[in-house]
């Protein structure tokens, strides 16, 4: 029988979850959705043909007895909802940020292990086609030993979500310990942890407010630029979060002892830097054409993905969900290890501590 899935939190990201789950009807089906605002739950149920909708989470758990609960609510409620789901016998998918701090993350995972339930987190970019191509390069040893990683994550405050945050002093993002940065820094950290062996690397972070406009309330305290340096025993990393650099891209540069790779999540390309193999001026002329050829090949791969309906925004989410369900039904490894979830939770705590201390001192 397909797994019975319930969704709690009927905001925009819930649509993506439901759409991807409904692409695998032999594996899973959504049996109920829940939101504190019943109209939100009802409209999602109507749009996606889901029979039941609720405004009370425990009532949905009792009535539907789902195998898996997807938590797509603001992070302030993640811990309590996840614990209730686990206690009801459910496996749990939690959107990022996982919890408000590392202590809550440890509590959640400990409860899951005690109950024999499985948990994962919504790091879907780890399973996008460019990330999978990078994993192949790493497994084949093309880059050699990893020396340094650079991650850039851009954010558009003029976009729909950014405008909602700036327009509402009561928005849940403003109630996070690290506000906007807290809600987005995972996207930098999970690209680093897969290449960093250390549990507790040395981490230095500073943040600032670059917006020129002020509104005279707590929104003015929301920092919108972050720079950080992570120093492990063998690998270092830089991380940049920017709300002002344009275009608002998302890319990773992985520097190894044999080669350097550039992974662009916006363009969905993976290219290698290579090196000069010919002397003098000719050696400086050829690399541009080699790069052009690589981009042409990447474009061809993307056309092929488009032809087989795998070139869409939530392709990574689809793979992550499928792998999580497979770990439940077949006992395969979890797509994201608990060690990585806890490492990232610790790093977020440290980043938030440092940027808030810096803001207080200023």
LUMZALUM-912869 format. One record per residue (C-alpha): residue in one letter; x, y negated, z; residue number from 1. Coordinates in Angstrom, 3 decimals, padded with zeros to 6 digits. Each point is the difference from the previous one (the first is absolute). Example, Ala and Ser with C-alpha at 12.3 -4.5 7.8 and 13.67 -1.06 7.14 Angstrom:
<pts>
+------+----------+----------+----------+-----+
: code :       c1 :       c2 :       c3 : pos :
+------+----------+----------+----------+-----+
:    A :  012.300 :  004.500 :  007.800 :   1 :
:    S :  001.370 : -003.440 : -000.660 :   2 :
+------+----------+----------+----------+-----+
</pts>
This chain:
<pts>
+------+----------+----------+----------+-----+
: code :       c1 :       c2 :       c3 : pos :
+------+----------+----------+----------+-----+
:    X :  000.000 :  000.000 :  000.000 :   1 :
:    X :  001.234 : -003.546 : -000.653 :   2 :
:    X :  001.208 : -001.958 :  003.002 :   3 :
:    X : -002.641 : -002.277 :  001.490 :   4 :
:    X :  001.303 : -003.578 :  000.093 :   5 :
:    X : -001.276 : -002.985 :  001.962 :   6 :
:    X :  001.068 : -003.620 : -000.472 :   7 :
:    X : -000.068 : -002.576 :  002.794 :   8 :
:    X :  000.462 : -003.610 : -001.094 :   9 :
:    X : -001.773 : -001.012 : -003.216 :  10 :
:    X :  002.189 : -002.866 : -001.195 :  11 :
:    X :  001.725 : -000.174 : -003.379 :  12 :
:    X :  002.621 :  002.704 :  000.608 :  13 :
:    X : -002.769 :  002.492 :  000.830 :  14 :
:    X : -001.106 : -000.220 : -003.637 :  15 :
:    X :  003.421 :  001.237 : -001.119 :  16 :
:    X : -000.100 :  002.927 :  002.425 :  17 :
:    X : -003.471 :  001.086 : -001.089 :  18 :
:    X :  000.781 : -000.318 : -003.706 :  19 :
:    X :  003.115 :  002.164 :  000.318 :  20 :
:    X : -001.725 :  002.603 :  002.191 :  21 :
:    X : -002.845 :  000.281 : -002.506 :  22 :
:    X :  002.547 :  000.901 : -002.679 :  23 :
:    X :  000.661 :  003.292 :  001.828 :  24 :
:    X : -003.495 :  001.483 :  000.594 :  25 :
:    X :  001.303 :  003.556 :  000.331 :  26 :
:    X :  002.245 : -001.097 :  002.861 :  27 :
:    X : -002.036 : -002.551 :  001.956 :  28 :
:    X : -003.252 : -001.953 :  000.129 :  29 :
:    X : -000.985 : -003.105 :  001.940 :  30 :
:    X : -002.898 :  000.863 :  002.312 :  31 :
:    X : -000.369 : -003.303 :  001.841 :  32 :
:    X :  001.214 : -003.575 :  000.344 :  33 :
:    X : -000.065 : -002.261 :  003.044 :  34 :
:    X :  000.413 : -003.686 :  000.756 :  35 :
:    X : -000.974 : -002.204 :  002.938 :  36 :
:    X : -001.953 : -002.034 : -002.546 :  37 :
:    X : -002.623 :  002.445 : -001.253 :  38 :
:    X : -000.514 : -001.940 : -003.249 :  39 :
:    X :  003.665 :  000.588 : -000.897 :  40 :
:    X : -000.405 :  003.732 :  000.539 :  41 :
:    X : -003.269 :  000.086 : -001.920 :  42 :
:    X :  001.326 : -001.804 : -003.070 :  43 :
:    X :  003.023 :  002.318 : -000.198 :  44 :
:    X : -002.246 :  003.049 :  000.336 :  45 :
:    X : -002.318 : -001.251 : -002.749 :  46 :
:    X :  002.818 : -000.865 : -002.400 :  47 :
:    X :  001.727 :  003.358 :  000.337 :  48 :
:    X : -002.992 :  002.297 :  000.464 :  49 :
:    X :  000.813 :  000.944 :  003.608 :  50 :
:    X : -002.987 :  001.422 :  001.848 :  51 :
:    X :  000.619 : -001.278 :  003.532 :  52 :
:    X :  001.137 : -003.319 :  001.450 :  53 :
:    X :  000.393 : -001.096 :  003.609 :  54 :
:    X :  000.838 : -002.929 :  002.265 :  55 :
:    X :  001.032 :  002.237 :  002.919 :  56 :
:    X :  003.192 :  002.041 : -000.398 :  57 :
:    X : -000.657 :  002.662 :  002.640 :  58 :
:    X : -003.491 :  000.542 : -001.422 :  59 :
:    X :  001.500 :  000.652 : -003.442 :  60 :
:    X :  002.547 :  002.426 :  001.463 :  61 :
:    X : -002.727 :  001.910 :  001.804 :  62 :
:    X : -002.425 :  000.074 : -002.935 :  63 :
:    X :  002.412 :  000.712 : -002.872 :  64 :
:    X :  002.756 :  001.962 :  001.774 :  65 :
:    X :  002.623 : -001.050 : -002.581 :  66 :
:    X :  003.271 :  001.863 : -000.507 :  67 :
:    X :  001.895 : -003.226 : -000.732 :  68 :
:    X : -000.616 : -003.620 :  000.969 :  69 :
:    X :  001.519 : -002.860 : -002.001 :  70 :
:    X :  000.471 : -003.076 :  002.200 :  71 :
:    X : -000.087 : -003.147 : -002.159 :  72 :
:    X : -000.836 : -002.524 :  002.707 :  73 :
:    X :  002.188 : -002.853 :  001.307 :  74 :
:    X :  002.959 :  001.413 :  001.985 :  75 :
:    X : -001.279 : -001.184 :  003.388 :  76 :
:    X : -002.490 :  002.903 : -000.068 :  77 :
:    X :  002.261 :  002.703 : -001.460 :  78 :
:    X :  001.061 :  001.622 :  003.262 :  79 :
:    X : -003.451 :  000.315 :  001.572 :  80 :
:    X : -001.612 :  001.244 : -003.219 :  81 :
:    X :  002.780 :  002.482 : -000.703 :  82 :
:    X : -000.109 :  001.419 :  003.531 :  83 :
:    X : -003.781 :  000.405 : -000.214 :  84 :
:    X :  000.316 :  001.756 : -003.366 :  85 :
:    X :  002.726 :  002.337 :  001.260 :  86 :
:    X : -002.034 :  000.824 :  003.109 :  87 :
:    X : -002.890 :  000.878 : -002.341 :  88 :
:    X :  002.244 :  002.493 : -001.809 :  89 :
:    X :  000.839 : -002.131 : -003.042 :  90 :
:    X :  003.215 : -000.570 : -001.889 :  91 :
:    X :  000.669 : -003.706 : -000.511 :  92 :
:    X :  001.259 : -002.264 : -002.773 :  93 :
:    X :  000.858 : -003.453 :  001.411 :  94 :
:    X :  000.561 : -003.060 : -002.152 :  95 :
:    X :  003.039 : -002.146 :  000.805 :  96 :
:    X :  000.969 : -001.510 :  002.368 :  97 :
:    X : -000.282 :  003.316 :  001.861 :  98 :
:    X : -000.603 : -001.517 :  003.452 :  99 :
:    X :  000.739 : -003.290 :  001.723 : 100 :
:    X :  003.294 :  001.253 :  001.456 : 101 :
:    X :  002.284 :  003.011 :  000.279 : 102 :
:    X : -001.417 :  001.071 :  003.391 : 103 :
:    X : -003.449 :  000.405 : -001.559 : 104 :
:    X :  001.528 :  001.863 : -002.959 : 105 :
:    X :  001.639 :  002.482 :  002.341 : 106 :
:    X : -003.259 :  000.443 :  001.909 : 107 :
:    X : -001.977 :  000.662 : -003.178 : 108 :
:    X :  002.446 :  002.547 : -001.416 : 109 :
:    X :  000.387 :  001.751 :  003.354 : 110 :
:    X : -003.781 :  000.420 :  000.234 : 111 :
:    X : -000.107 :  001.385 : -003.560 : 112 :
:    X :  002.725 :  002.546 :  000.735 : 113 :
:    X : -001.703 :  001.086 :  003.233 : 114 :
:    X : -003.272 :  000.496 : -001.873 : 115 :
:    X :  001.596 :  001.736 : -003.000 : 116 :
:    X : -001.259 : -002.716 : -002.350 : 117 :
:    X :  001.937 : -001.744 : -002.776 : 118 :
:    X :  000.516 : -003.712 : -000.564 : 119 :
:    X :  001.385 : -002.080 : -002.838 : 120 :
:    X :  000.362 : -003.699 : -000.809 : 121 :
:    X : -000.843 : -001.994 : -003.107 : 122 :
:    X :  003.473 : -000.445 : -001.474 : 123 :
:    X : -001.358 :  000.620 : -003.477 : 124 :
:    X :  002.784 : -001.820 : -001.894 : 125 :
:    X :  002.303 :  002.859 :  001.037 : 126 :
:    X : -001.942 :  002.163 : -002.451 : 127 :
:    X : -000.293 : -002.386 : -002.934 : 128 :
:    X :  001.689 :  001.177 : -003.224 : 129 :
:    X :  003.068 : -002.292 :  000.436 : 130 :
:    X :  000.568 :  001.355 :  003.524 : 131 :
:    X : -000.230 :  003.577 : -001.267 : 132 :
:    X :  002.513 : -000.793 : -002.760 : 133 :
:    X :  002.349 : -001.491 :  002.605 : 134 :
:    X : -000.357 :  003.109 :  002.161 : 135 :
:    X :  001.041 :  002.093 : -002.994 : 136 :
:    X :  003.108 : -002.128 : -000.542 : 137 :
:    X :  000.916 :  000.372 :  003.674 : 138 :
:    X : -000.547 :  003.766 : -000.035 : 139 :
:    X :  002.153 :  000.349 : -003.109 : 140 :
:    X :  002.821 : -001.998 :  001.592 : 141 :
:    X :  000.001 : -002.582 : -002.789 : 142 :
:    X :  000.602 : -002.854 :  002.444 : 143 :
:    X :  002.462 :  001.817 :  002.237 : 144 :
:    X :  000.078 : -000.931 :  003.687 : 145 :
:    X : -002.265 : -002.958 :  000.777 : 146 :
:    X :  001.988 : -003.000 :  001.200 : 147 :
:    X : -002.574 : -002.805 : -000.003 : 148 :
:    X : -003.709 : -000.634 : -000.655 : 149 :
:    X : -001.743 : -003.284 : -000.809 : 150 :
:    X : -003.786 : -000.333 :  000.124 : 151 :
:    X : -002.010 : -003.014 : -001.144 : 152 :
:    X : -003.728 : -000.203 :  000.732 : 153 :
:    X : -001.884 : -003.008 : -001.281 : 154 :
:    X : -003.388 : -001.176 :  001.227 : 155 :
:    X : -002.438 : -002.451 : -001.570 : 156 :
:    X : -001.704 : -002.123 :  002.650 : 157 :
:    X : -002.146 : -001.523 : -002.748 : 158 :
:    X : -001.482 :  003.421 : -000.791 : 159 :
:    X : -003.321 :  001.283 :  001.301 : 160 :
:    X :  001.349 :  001.554 :  003.199 : 161 :
:    X :  002.482 : -002.792 :  000.669 : 162 :
:    X : -002.696 : -002.632 : -000.447 : 163 :
:    X : -002.250 :  001.849 :  002.446 : 164 :
:    X :  002.777 :  000.014 :  002.613 : 165 :
:    X :  000.770 : -003.697 : -000.416 : 166 :
:    X : -003.673 : -000.916 : -000.038 : 167 :
:    X : -000.991 :  001.698 :  003.264 : 168 :
:    X :  001.766 : -000.593 :  003.323 : 169 :
:    X : -001.829 :  003.051 :  001.387 : 170 :
:    X :  001.205 :  002.402 : -002.697 : 171 :
:    X :  001.352 :  003.230 :  001.481 : 172 :
:    X :  003.463 : -000.620 : -001.524 : 173 :
:    X :  000.427 : -002.979 :  002.367 : 174 :
:    X : -000.580 :  002.354 :  002.953 : 175 :
:    X :  002.878 :  002.315 : -000.924 : 176 :
:    X :  003.136 : -000.501 :  002.124 : 177 :
:    X :  001.952 : -000.885 : -003.137 : 178 :
:    X : -002.895 : -001.383 : -002.049 : 179 :
:    X :  000.529 :  000.052 : -003.806 : 180 :
:    X :  003.467 :  001.539 :  000.197 : 181 :
:    X : -001.244 :  002.723 :  002.343 : 182 :
:    X : -002.619 :  000.981 : -002.563 : 183 :
:    X :  002.462 :  000.268 : -002.904 : 184 :
:    X :  003.465 :  000.904 :  001.220 : 185 :
:    X : -000.734 :  003.748 : -000.243 : 186 :
:    X :  000.372 : -000.367 : -003.764 : 187 :
:    X :  003.641 : -000.928 :  000.508 : 188 :
:    X :  000.802 :  002.421 :  002.795 : 189 :
:    X : -001.267 :  003.249 : -001.492 : 190 :
:    X :  002.146 : -000.657 : -003.071 : 191 :
:    X :  003.009 : -000.261 :  002.332 : 192 :
:    X : -000.624 :  002.856 :  002.443 : 193 :
:    X :  000.023 :  002.655 : -002.715 : 194 :
:    X :  003.593 : -001.042 : -000.775 : 195 :
:    X :  001.156 : -000.692 :  003.556 : 196 :
:    X :  000.931 :  002.816 :  002.371 : 197 :
:    X : -000.079 : -002.009 :  003.235 : 198 :
:    X : -002.864 :  000.074 :  002.491 : 199 :
:    X :  001.010 : -003.299 :  001.614 : 200 :
:    X :  002.072 : -002.057 : -002.456 : 201 :
:    X :  001.199 : -003.467 :  000.884 : 202 :
:    X : -002.649 : -002.432 : -001.221 : 203 :
:    X :  000.109 : -003.787 : -000.301 : 204 :
:    X : -003.045 : -001.961 : -001.165 : 205 :
:    X : -001.060 : -003.611 : -000.270 : 206 :
:    X : -003.153 : -001.577 : -001.384 : 207 :
:    X : -001.348 : -003.451 : -000.783 : 208 :
:    X : -003.037 : -001.949 : -001.095 : 209 :
:    X :  000.544 : -001.531 : -003.434 : 210 :
:    X : -003.545 : -001.154 : -000.710 : 211 :
:    X : -000.113 : -003.812 : -000.133 : 212 :
:    X : -003.679 : -000.271 :  000.926 : 213 :
:    X : -001.144 :  000.208 :  003.622 : 214 :
:    X : -003.540 :  000.382 :  001.314 : 215 :
:    X :  000.562 : -000.736 :  003.696 : 216 :
:    X : -000.816 :  003.401 :  001.518 : 217 :
:    X :  001.556 :  003.451 :  000.554 : 218 :
:    X :  000.292 :  000.596 : -003.750 : 219 :
:    X :  002.932 : -002.402 : -000.052 : 220 :
:    X :  002.009 :  002.536 :  002.012 : 221 :
:    X : -000.231 :  002.684 : -002.699 : 222 :
:    X :  003.520 :  000.529 : -001.356 : 223 :
:    X :  000.051 :  000.664 : -003.742 : 224 :
:    X :  003.694 :  000.675 : -000.750 : 225 :
:    X :  002.150 :  002.824 :  001.447 : 226 :
:    X :  003.639 :  001.007 : -000.455 : 227 :
:    X :  001.545 :  002.984 :  001.715 : 228 :
:    X :  003.182 :  002.028 :  000.040 : 229 :
:    X :  000.073 :  003.667 :  001.025 : 230 :
:    X :  003.318 :  001.640 :  000.842 : 231 :
:    X :  000.233 :  003.781 :  000.233 : 232 :
:    X :  003.021 :  002.206 :  000.556 : 233 :
:    X :  000.569 :  000.517 : -003.745 : 234 :
:    X : -002.603 : -002.122 : -001.791 : 235 :
:    X : -001.026 : -003.646 :  000.244 : 236 :
:    X : -003.119 : -001.750 : -001.275 : 237 :
:    X : -001.381 : -003.465 : -000.656 : 238 :
:    X : -003.724 : -000.683 :  000.104 : 239 :
:    X : -001.792 : -003.075 : -001.338 : 240 :
:    X : -003.661 : -000.861 :  000.452 : 241 :
:    X : -001.025 : -003.178 : -001.792 : 242 :
:    X : -003.320 : -001.733 : -000.491 : 243 :
:    X :  001.493 : -002.686 : -002.228 : 244 :
:    X :  002.458 :  001.564 : -002.476 : 245 :
:    X : -001.586 :  000.489 : -003.408 : 246 :
:    X : -000.792 :  002.324 : -001.525 : 247 :
:    X : -001.136 :  001.888 :  003.108 : 248 :
:    X :  001.758 :  003.208 : -000.943 : 249 :
:    X :  000.796 :  003.210 :  001.834 : 250 :
:    X :  003.312 :  001.650 : -000.788 : 251 :
:    X :  002.763 :  002.057 :  001.585 : 252 :
:    X :  003.688 :  000.080 : -000.870 : 253 :
:    X :  001.848 :  003.129 :  001.130 : 254 :
:    X :  003.798 : -000.196 : -000.144 : 255 :
:    X :  001.974 :  003.245 :  000.065 : 256 :
:    X :  003.571 :  001.170 : -000.426 : 257 :
:    X : -000.742 :  001.200 : -003.551 : 258 :
:    X : -002.621 : -002.422 : -001.288 : 259 :
:    X : -002.576 : -002.632 :  000.926 : 260 :
:    X : -003.716 :  000.309 : -000.744 : 261 :
:    X : -002.661 : -002.695 : -000.266 : 262 :
:    X : -003.575 :  001.107 :  000.775 : 263 :
:    X : -002.708 : -002.495 : -000.982 : 264 :
:    X : -003.452 :  000.864 :  001.334 : 265 :
:    X : -001.725 : -002.834 : -001.831 : 266 :
:    X :  001.424 :  000.963 : -003.406 : 267 :
:    X :  000.153 :  003.711 :  000.915 : 268 :
:    X :  003.520 :  000.471 : -001.252 : 269 :
:    X :  003.147 :  001.661 :  001.307 : 270 :
:    X :  003.284 : -001.010 : -001.612 : 271 :
:    X :  003.674 :  000.637 :  000.708 : 272 :
:    X :  002.647 : -002.702 : -000.014 : 273 :
:    X :  002.665 :  002.119 : -001.640 : 274 :
:    X :  003.430 : -001.474 : -000.605 : 275 :
:    X :  002.359 : -001.120 : -002.703 : 276 :
:    X :  001.618 :  002.918 : -001.798 : 277 :
:    X :  001.457 : -002.005 : -002.894 : 278 :
:    X :  002.766 : -002.598 :  000.238 : 279 :
:    X : -000.161 : -003.824 : -000.130 : 280 :
:    X : -002.760 : -001.841 : -001.835 : 281 :
:    X : -001.596 :  003.131 : -001.459 : 282 :
:    X : -000.321 :  001.423 :  003.496 : 283 :
:    X : -001.913 : -003.108 :  001.058 : 284 :
:    X : -002.214 :  000.095 : -003.084 : 285 :
:    X : -001.307 :  003.578 :  000.168 : 286 :
:    X : -001.612 :  000.091 :  003.519 : 287 :
:    X : -002.807 : -002.392 : -001.002 : 288 :
:    X : -001.028 :  002.390 : -002.780 : 289 :
:    X :  000.276 :  002.981 :  002.344 : 290 :
:    X : -002.333 : -001.776 :  002.420 : 291 :
:    X : -002.421 : -000.805 : -002.820 : 292 :
:    X : -000.039 :  003.668 : -000.995 : 293 :
:    X : -000.756 :  001.025 :  003.575 : 294 :
:    X : -002.927 : -002.412 :  000.197 : 295 :
:    X : -001.302 :  001.296 : -003.344 : 296 :
:    X :  000.095 :  003.552 :  001.377 : 297 :
:    X : -001.761 : -001.095 :  003.187 : 298 :
:    X : -002.658 : -001.710 : -002.111 : 299 :
:    X : -000.505 :  003.220 : -001.945 : 300 :
:    X : -000.403 :  001.971 :  003.243 : 301 :
:    X : -002.607 : -002.500 :  001.170 : 302 :
:    X : -001.912 :  000.363 : -003.263 : 303 :
:    X : -000.010 :  003.767 :  000.522 : 304 :
:    X : -001.245 : -000.457 :  003.583 : 305 :
:    X : -002.720 : -002.313 : -001.270 : 306 :
:    X : -001.070 :  002.621 : -002.547 : 307 :
:    X : -000.457 :  002.614 :  002.732 : 308 :
:    X : -001.791 : -002.466 :  002.333 : 309 :
:    X :  002.910 : -000.187 :  002.427 : 310 :
:    X :  000.851 : -003.668 : -000.502 : 311 :
:    X : -002.368 : -001.558 :  002.502 : 312 :
:    X :  000.387 : -002.036 :  003.169 : 313 :
:    X : -000.818 :  002.842 :  002.394 : 314 :
:    X :  002.007 :  002.818 : -001.597 : 315 :
:    X :  002.284 :  000.133 :  003.060 : 316 :
:    X : -002.999 :  000.028 :  002.333 : 317 :
:    X : -001.460 :  002.920 : -001.933 : 318 :
:    X :  003.208 :  002.030 :  000.395 : 319 :
:    X :  000.322 : -000.839 :  003.681 : 320 :
:    X : -003.584 :  001.071 :  000.736 : 321 :
:    X :  000.395 :  003.188 : -002.028 : 322 :
:    X :  003.229 :  000.913 :  001.795 : 323 :
:    X : -001.564 : -000.693 :  003.393 : 324 :
:    X : -002.983 :  002.197 : -000.782 : 325 :
:    X :  002.329 :  002.728 : -001.261 : 326 :
:    X :  001.925 : -000.110 :  003.278 : 327 :
:    X : -003.322 :  000.575 :  001.787 : 328 :
:    X : -001.363 :  002.791 : -002.194 : 329 :
:    X :  003.246 :  001.796 : -000.897 : 330 :
:    X :  002.331 : -000.865 :  002.879 : 331 :
:    X :  002.504 : -001.814 : -002.214 : 332 :
:    X :  002.179 : -002.754 :  001.513 : 333 :
:    X : -001.571 : -003.352 :  000.741 : 334 :
:    X :  000.664 : -002.587 : -002.750 : 335 :
:    X :  001.462 : -002.444 :  002.574 : 336 :
:    X :  001.850 :  001.309 :  003.034 : 337 :
:    X : -000.900 : -001.039 :  003.526 : 338 :
:    X :  003.666 : -000.924 :  000.454 : 339 :
:    X : -000.286 : -002.628 : -002.741 : 340 :
:    X : -003.284 : -001.327 :  001.384 : 341 :
:    X :  001.626 : -000.467 :  003.411 : 342 :
:    X :  003.209 : -001.473 : -001.417 : 343 :
:    X : -001.983 : -002.612 : -001.900 : 344 :
:    X : -002.183 : -000.746 :  003.019 : 345 :
:    X :  003.143 : -000.655 :  002.048 : 346 :
:    X :  001.436 : -002.263 : -002.703 : 347 :
:    X : -003.237 : -002.005 : -000.229 : 348 :
:    X :  000.064 : -000.510 :  003.779 : 349 :
:    X :  003.564 : -001.278 : -000.245 : 350 :
:    X : -000.770 : -002.308 : -002.935 : 351 :
:    X : -003.061 : -001.452 :  001.731 : 352 :
:    X :  001.965 : -000.517 :  003.212 : 353 :
:    X :  002.781 : -001.855 : -001.801 : 354 :
:    X : -002.152 : -002.207 : -002.229 : 355 :
:    X : -002.307 : -000.971 :  002.871 : 356 :
:    X :  002.998 : -000.813 :  002.206 : 357 :
:    X :  001.411 : -002.118 : -002.814 : 358 :
:    X : -003.304 : -001.833 : -000.444 : 359 :
:    X : -000.218 : -000.665 :  003.757 : 360 :
:    X :  003.534 : -001.406 :  000.096 : 361 :
:    X : -000.791 : -002.379 : -002.851 : 362 :
+------+----------+----------+----------+-----+
</pts>
